Amino acid sequence: NKDYVDAVVRAGGVPLIIPFTTDKEVIVSQAQIIDGLILSGGHDVSPYNYGQEPNPKLGETFPERDTYDMLLLEESKKRNIPILGICRGAQIINVYHGGALYQDLSYCDTAKIKHWQGSCPDMVTHSVDVEDDSLLHQILRVNKITVNSFHHQIMKDVAKEFNVVGRAPDGVVEAIEHTDYPFMIGVQWHPEMLHRVSEEMNRIFAALIDHAQQKK
C-alpha cells in the first residue's frame, strides 16, 4: 500500500519498508535501524495468539507474520521508539500485550454499524468519538472524527496496559493508547488512505515523526 509511504513523506519522514523474514537475528537488526515503527494492515490475526480456536468467519491468517510483527514490536519497545498500529497493526499491539479479538464483527452483539465500507479508501464512512484527555486527542485536536473503515475483526478484550481512546457509535473500539509508553497508539481505521483529504490524519503521522526525532 503506497499510501503508507506517501503519508510518511508528506509528514516529513523518511519511509523504510521493512521486508518480512523469519530470521530472528535479522528482525532484531531491522528494529535497530528505525526511529519509529508503523505496524500496517493486512491479514487477520491468528486466534491462537489469544487462546482461541478458529471461528467459521475467520479470514485468511499469516501466522509467521504475526510472529514477525510481534518481534518487531518487542524490539522497538526496548528502544523506546514511537509505535503506531494501523488496523491489523492495532490488533497486533493489543494481542501482544494480552488482549483478545472478536474474530468477526457478527460475533459481537453490540456491533451494529458498517465497519467494512468495501471501496473508496479515501472516503469516510462512520464517526469516532475521541477521549478528551488522551494523546490522540492532543494530536487530532478534535473530539469527533469521521473515518474510513476496512475491518471485520474488532477488539474484544483490551490489554490492561492500554486505554480505549476512540469508539465508534456502536461502541466498537477504534483507538487505543498505552498508559505509560511515550507513544504507542493503535487506530482501527486507515489514516494513510486519508492523508490527501484529511489534515487530522496527517497529524497522526506528523506526531509519530516528531516523537521519533525527539528520541534521537
Secondary structure, DSSP 8 states (H G I E B T S, - for coil): -HHHHHHHHHTT-----------HHHHHHHHHS-SSEEE---SB--GGGGT----TT---B-HHHHHHHHHHHHHHHHHT--EEEETHHHHHHHHHTT-EEESSGGG-TT--S--B--S-TTS--EEEEE-TTSHHHHHH--SEEEE--B-S-EEEE--TTEEEEEE-TT--EEEEEESSSSSEEEESS-GGGGTTT-HHHHHHHHHHHHHHHHH-
